[in-house]
Amino acid sequence: MAGKLKIELIKSPIGYKSDQKSTLKALGLRKLHDCVEKDDTPQIRGMIRKVRHLVAVEETGGMPDEA
């Protein structure tokens, strides 16, 4: 897991539990269609798993190749 993850908030957290709202806030997602890019770590994967019904996740390229 050495890449990056692009996370987008695609569904409103209104009506969901406060711990899920807190998880979105910790990820840096505030408004609908906000996107953040985070390192692909087990901690971030766990946070995404908790709110997987509210976000879309895309794996982006990791570190560029050194020439």
N, C-alpha and C positions, 0 to 999 in steps of 0.2 A: 504494500500500500504506500506508494511513494508519490502518487499524483495529487491532483486537486479535484474538488467536487464543486460544481456550480449548483446552488440550491435556490429555488424560486418558490415564493409563497403563492399558491394557486387557489387556495380556498380560505375564506375568512375564519378566524378562530372564535368568532362570536358563537356562544352556545356550547363551547367545549370547556373542559375543566381548566382551572387556573394553572395547574402544573404544565399543561400543554402550552398555554399562553406564555408562561415563563420560559419554556424551552425555546419557543420562537424568538422571544426577546433576546435570549442568550445567544442565539445564532445570528442575531442582527437583522432579523426580518420584522419590519414594522407595518408596512402597507402591502396590499395586494400587488402582486407582480414585482415585488422587490426581489433583487437577486444579490446573492453574496457568493464569494468564492472562498472556500475553506480547505485546509490541508486534509487529506484523507487519513484520518486517525481513527482508532477504535472508539474514542470518546465522541467524536463528531458523528460516527456511524450510529452510535447508540442514541444520540439526540435525534437524528433523522428517523430512526426506527420508531421513536416515541410519537412523532408527528407525521408519519409517512402518508397519512390520508389528507394532509394539508399542503404538502410540498411536492415539487417535482425535482428530481436529482439527475444531474448529468455529469458523467466523468469527463474531465478535460485533461489535456496533455499535462504531463508532469514537468520535470525539469528539461530544459532544452539540451540537446546533445552538444558536447564540447567538441570543437574542431581542432 
